[in-house]
Amino acid sequence: MVGIYENKKLIKSYENDGVTSDVLPLIFENILNEYKINRIYYVNTPGSYMAIKVAYVFLKTLSITKNIELKSCSGFEFNGNSPIKALGKKYFINDENGIKVDFLDNKSTMSDFKLPDLLENINFSDETLPIYNLPAV
């Protein structure tokens, strides 16, 4: 999912279920041909190691080469703080103690990711390195 925001209001969105390394360059080719981008926000945790790493390298490169500000936030900001699929039957769960990886309990509910209509009350950070949240094996 990629959204275009003007004055913090969503004006256009792109969604593609393909592989990040394939679809991200295509989406941004369209965006850069149509819009002047001043800032990029991306989700740097939790999720697929490879998708996060590819997104970071691509967006950081774009940020440097096009002089675009890059910020990050947690994926929990875009799914109502519900669990996010991790490995096997385990999920990333965000609670008062931080992010943990565990099995779901019976009272857990899952919410789809969605782009907010307004970029308000989202906790963006200048720390843009990926955060992987999984223990070493």
N, C-alpha and C positions, 0 to 999 in steps of 0.2 A: 504494500500500500504506500502510495506517495500522494501527498496533498499539496496543493498550491494555496498559500494564504496571502491575502492582501489586507493590511491593517489588522492582522490577527484573525481575519475571517476567512473560512474555507471558500474558495471560489472554483476549484476544480480538483478532481481526484482521479488517480490512476490505480488500478488493481490488476495484478497478474499473478497467477499461481505457479509460474515457471521457476526455474532455478535462478537464484539471485544474481549469479555471475552472468547469466544470459539476459535477463530482463532489465536489470538496473541501468546498464548503459543505453539500452533502447529507450527507456522511459525518459532518462535525462537528456538524450539527444533531442527528443521532442520538446521537453521543457525549455532547454537552453535556446532552441530555435524560436520559441514563442515568448519567453519571459526573461526579464533581467532579474537574476536571483541575488539577493543581498545576504541571506542567511539560510543555512540548512540545519534542521533539527533531525536527529535520528535516534533510534532506539538502540542502546548499546548493551542492554541486558534485560532479562535473561532470554535464552533461546538457543538455537543451533549455533555451535561454535563456528562452523564454516560460513553460515549466512552472516553472522555478526562480523566475522573477520573480513569477508569480502566486501560487505557494506562499508565498514570502516576504511579499508584501504582505498576503495573507489571514492568515497565521499571526502576523505582527507586529501587525496590527490586533487580532486576537483576544487576543494577549498583552497589549497595552496596555489594551484595554477590559475585559478580565476579570481583569486583574492575575495573569497566568500567566507563569511564567519561560519564556524561549525560549532554546534552545541548538541548535547545528548540528554537522554532521560531513560527511565526504566519503562519497559513494556507494560508494566502494571498500570501506568498512567493512561493506557489506551484500551483496557479491558475491564475496568471497574475493580481493579485489584483482585481479580479471580486467578486461580491457579493456571499456570502455563506448562504445557507438556515439556518434559525433560527427556529422560531415557527410559525405555521399557514402559513399565507401569508407574513410573515416578513422575512427579510434577514439581515445578518451582512454586513455592508457596511463600507469600510475603506476609509476615505477621509483625507484631510489635518488637520482635527480636531480630528482624532482618529477613533476608531471603534464605530459605532452607530447601533442601530437596528431600521429598518424602512421598509416601503413598497418600492418596486422597482418603479422607474419611467420608462417612455416609452423608454428612450435612454439607459437603462442599458443592458449590455450584460453579459452572464454567460459563464465561461470557465471551462472545466473539470480540475480536479487536475491531475498533472503529476509529475513524478520524473524527476528532471533535469539530463542531461547527465553529467554535472559537478557541483560540490558543490562550485561554485564561486558566489560571490555577494549575498549570502544568509545571512541575519542578524540573526545569532545564538546568544543565550544568555546563561549565566550561571544560570539565574533565571528560574528554571524549574517547579515551581508550576503551576498548571492549572490556566488559566485566563478565567473566564466564560462569561464576557461581557453582561450579561442580568440583567436588574434591578430587585430588589426584588418585589414580587407580593404583 
